[in-house]
């Protein structure tokens, strides 16, 4: 039987101190599909027993969530037992000494912005987010155009998004979706506030990078951030 997940953040963070366990967590977190024990064996070159041990320890720490299904898609007699697969858990963990509660401050600010008459608070947030995104994009653009040949090819829109915690994923049709929303529970409770902020920030980043023909739009789906990108994502900006 699976161990009952615990939610103590210190225990969760401590579970990642073991190098193999951390590598397994990073493998699962980076995958858009659930990861099985055989996948872990192939990726890390460890035994199946060791992979199972560490994966289940991550489940017990609340960092992974198990699920059972047949990868072949077959059902009925002769289809075999369902495989045990692992996904990253939705719950986030934060550890702070001494205690800090920035989420509480963000919650109160989101409520206050929604109470400002005629949407003025939401509009001001969008303008501020766009400005912040444009500044970040411009900074990355300068690193490309003013750096050495090695640095010129380094920063891209994908890397800016990844550095900001969005975990971008390029899909088969070239669309870039964001597998993580850095704002967590605030986004769930105040989706209108955070989605507008995310969209404005993303548009600002694209503008600041100086790249063309990139479309940014809201397309929320369960388990992903609300923003997606269309266009030639890998193009480098023109010199400034």
C-alpha positions as CSV (number, residue, x, y, z in Angstrom):
1,X,0.0,0.0,0.0
2,X,1.1,3.6,-0.6
3,X,2.1,5.6,2.4
4,X,-0.2,8.4,3.4
5,X,1.3,11.7,2.0
6,X,2.4,14.2,4.7
7,X,2.4,17.9,4.1
8,X,5.0,19.2,6.5
9,X,7.2,21.5,4.4
10,X,10.4,20.8,6.3
11,X,10.0,17.0,5.7
12,X,9.2,17.6,2.0
13,X,12.3,19.7,1.5
14,X,14.5,17.3,3.5
15,X,13.3,14.4,1.2
16,X,15.1,16.1,-1.7
17,X,18.5,16.2,0.1
18,X,19.3,12.6,-1.1
19,X,20.8,13.1,-4.6
20,X,19.1,10.2,-6.4
21,X,15.7,11.2,-4.9
22,X,16.2,14.7,-6.1
23,X,17.1,13.6,-9.6
24,X,14.0,11.5,-9.7
25,X,11.8,14.4,-8.6
26,X,13.4,16.6,-11.2
27,X,12.8,13.9,-13.8
28,X,9.1,13.7,-13.0
29,X,8.7,17.5,-12.6
30,X,10.2,18.0,-16.1
31,X,7.9,15.5,-17.8
32,X,4.5,16.5,-19.2
33,X,3.4,12.9,-18.9
34,X,3.4,10.7,-15.8
35,X,6.6,8.8,-15.3
36,X,6.9,5.1,-14.5
37,X,9.5,3.2,-12.7
38,X,11.0,1.8,-15.9
39,X,11.3,5.4,-17.2
40,X,13.3,6.2,-14.1
41,X,15.5,3.2,-14.5
42,X,16.3,4.2,-18.1
43,X,16.9,7.9,-17.3
44,X,19.1,7.5,-14.2
45,X,20.6,4.1,-14.7
46,X,19.5,2.7,-11.3
47,X,17.8,-0.5,-10.3
48,X,14.0,-0.8,-10.5
49,X,13.9,-1.5,-6.8
50,X,15.9,1.6,-5.9
51,X,13.7,3.7,-8.2
52,X,10.5,2.4,-6.6
53,X,11.9,3.0,-3.1
54,X,12.8,6.7,-3.8
55,X,9.7,7.4,-5.9
56,X,7.5,6.1,-3.1
57,X,9.4,8.2,-0.5
58,X,8.6,11.2,-2.6
59,X,5.0,10.3,-2.6
60,X,5.1,10.0,1.2
61,X,6.6,13.4,1.4
62,X,3.7,14.9,-0.6
63,X,6.0,15.8,-3.6
64,X,4.7,13.3,-6.1
65,X,1.2,11.8,-6.7
66,X,0.8,8.2,-7.9
67,X,-1.7,7.0,-10.5
68,X,-2.4,3.6,-12.0
69,X,-3.2,2.9,-15.7
70,X,-2.3,0.6,-18.6
71,X,0.0,2.5,-20.9
72,X,-0.9,0.1,-23.8
73,X,-4.5,1.3,-23.6
74,X,-5.7,-2.3,-23.5
75,X,-8.4,-3.4,-21.1
76,X,-10.0,-6.6,-20.0
77,X,-8.5,-10.1,-19.4
78,X,-4.9,-10.4,-20.6
79,X,-4.2,-6.7,-20.6
80,X,-1.9,-7.0,-17.6
81,X,-1.8,-5.1,-14.4
82,X,-1.9,-1.3,-14.5
83,X,1.4,0.4,-14.2
84,X,2.2,2.7,-11.3
85,X,3.0,6.1,-12.6
86,X,4.0,9.3,-10.9
87,X,3.2,13.0,-11.4
88,X,4.4,16.1,-9.5
89,X,2.0,16.9,-6.8
90,X,0.0,20.1,-7.1
91,X,0.7,21.2,-3.6
92,X,3.6,23.6,-3.2
93,X,5.9,23.8,-0.2
94,X,7.7,26.8,1.3
95,X,10.1,26.9,4.2
96,X,11.1,30.2,5.9
97,X,13.1,30.9,9.0
98,X,11.9,33.1,10.6
99,X,8.3,32.6,9.3
100,X,7.2,34.8,6.4
101,X,3.7,34.9,4.9
102,X,4.0,36.7,1.5
103,X,1.0,34.6,0.3
104,X,-1.2,36.3,3.0
105,X,0.0,39.8,1.8
106,X,-0.7,38.8,-1.8
107,X,-4.2,37.6,-0.9
108,X,-5.0,40.9,0.8
109,X,-3.6,42.9,-2.1
110,X,-5.6,40.9,-4.6
111,X,-8.8,41.5,-2.7
112,X,-8.1,45.3,-2.4
113,X,-7.4,45.6,-6.1
114,X,-10.7,44.0,-6.9
115,X,-12.5,46.5,-4.7
116,X,-11.2,49.6,-6.4
117,X,-14.0,51.1,-8.4
118,X,-14.4,50.7,-12.2
119,X,-11.6,48.2,-12.4
120,X,-9.0,50.9,-11.9
121,X,-7.0,48.6,-9.6
122,X,-6.9,45.8,-12.1
123,X,-5.9,48.2,-14.9
124,X,-3.1,49.6,-12.8
125,X,-1.8,46.1,-12.0
126,X,-1.8,45.2,-15.7
127,X,0.2,48.4,-16.6
128,X,2.7,47.7,-13.8
129,X,3.1,44.0,-14.8
130,X,3.6,45.0,-18.5
131,X,6.3,47.5,-17.4
132,X,8.0,44.9,-15.3
133,X,7.9,42.3,-18.1
134,X,9.2,44.8,-20.6
135,X,12.1,45.7,-18.3
136,X,13.0,42.1,-17.8
137,X,12.8,41.4,-21.6
138,X,15.0,44.4,-22.4
139,X,17.6,43.3,-19.8
140,X,17.7,39.8,-21.5
141,X,17.9,41.5,-24.9
142,X,20.9,43.6,-23.8
143,X,22.7,40.4,-22.7
144,X,22.2,39.0,-26.1
145,X,23.3,42.0,-28.2
146,X,26.1,43.3,-26.0
147,X,27.5,40.0,-24.8
148,X,30.2,37.7,-26.2
149,X,29.4,35.3,-29.0
150,X,28.8,32.6,-26.4
151,X,26.3,34.8,-24.6
152,X,24.5,36.0,-27.7
153,X,22.8,32.7,-28.2
154,X,21.9,32.1,-24.6
155,X,18.9,34.2,-23.4
156,X,15.7,33.5,-25.2
157,X,12.0,33.9,-24.5
158,X,11.9,30.3,-23.3
159,X,14.8,30.9,-20.9
160,X,13.3,34.1,-19.5
161,X,10.1,32.2,-18.8
162,X,11.9,29.3,-17.2
163,X,14.0,31.6,-15.0
164,X,10.7,33.2,-13.9
165,X,9.3,29.8,-12.8
166,X,6.8,29.2,-15.5
167,X,8.3,26.0,-16.9
168,X,7.7,26.6,-20.6
169,X,6.9,23.6,-22.8
170,X,7.0,23.7,-26.7
171,X,4.3,21.6,-28.1
172,X,4.3,19.8,-31.4
173,X,2.5,22.7,-33.2
174,X,5.0,25.2,-31.9
175,X,2.7,26.6,-29.3
176,X,4.4,27.3,-26.0
177,X,2.4,26.6,-22.9
178,X,3.5,27.2,-19.3
179,X,3.4,24.1,-17.1
180,X,3.5,26.1,-13.8
181,X,1.9,29.2,-12.4
182,X,4.3,30.8,-9.9
183,X,1.3,32.3,-8.1
184,X,-0.2,29.1,-6.9
185,X,-3.2,29.4,-4.6
186,X,-3.5,33.1,-5.3
187,X,-4.3,32.3,-8.9
188,X,-7.0,29.8,-7.9
189,X,-8.8,32.2,-5.6
190,X,-8.2,35.4,-7.7
191,X,-8.0,34.1,-11.2
192,X,-9.2,37.4,-12.8
193,X,-6.4,39.3,-11.0
194,X,-3.5,36.9,-11.7
195,X,-4.5,36.0,-15.2
196,X,-4.6,39.6,-16.3
197,X,-1.3,40.2,-14.6
198,X,0.3,37.2,-16.2
199,X,-0.9,38.2,-19.7
200,X,0.3,41.8,-19.3
201,X,3.7,40.6,-18.0
202,X,4.1,38.1,-20.8
203,X,3.3,40.8,-23.4
204,X,5.8,43.1,-21.8
205,X,8.5,40.4,-21.9
206,X,7.9,39.9,-25.7
207,X,8.0,43.7,-26.3
208,X,11.1,44.1,-24.2
209,X,13.0,41.3,-26.0
210,X,12.1,43.0,-29.3
211,X,11.0,39.9,-31.0
212,X,8.2,40.0,-33.6
213,X,5.4,37.8,-34.7
214,X,4.9,36.3,-31.2
215,X,1.2,36.1,-30.2
216,X,0.3,36.0,-26.5
217,X,-3.1,35.0,-25.4
218,X,-5.2,33.7,-22.5
219,X,-6.0,30.0,-22.8
220,X,-6.4,28.6,-19.3
221,X,-6.4,24.8,-18.9
222,X,-6.3,22.7,-15.8
223,X,-2.8,22.1,-14.4
224,X,-1.2,24.9,-16.5
225,X,-0.7,28.6,-16.4
226,X,-3.3,30.7,-18.3
227,X,-1.0,32.2,-20.9
228,X,0.2,30.6,-24.2
229,X,2.5,31.8,-26.9
230,X,2.4,31.4,-30.7
231,X,5.0,32.2,-33.3
232,X,8.8,31.9,-33.9
233,X,9.7,31.4,-30.3
234,X,13.5,30.8,-30.9
235,X,14.2,34.0,-33.0
236,X,16.8,36.3,-31.5
237,X,16.0,40.0,-31.1
238,X,17.5,42.7,-33.4
239,X,20.5,44.6,-32.0
240,X,19.8,47.6,-29.9
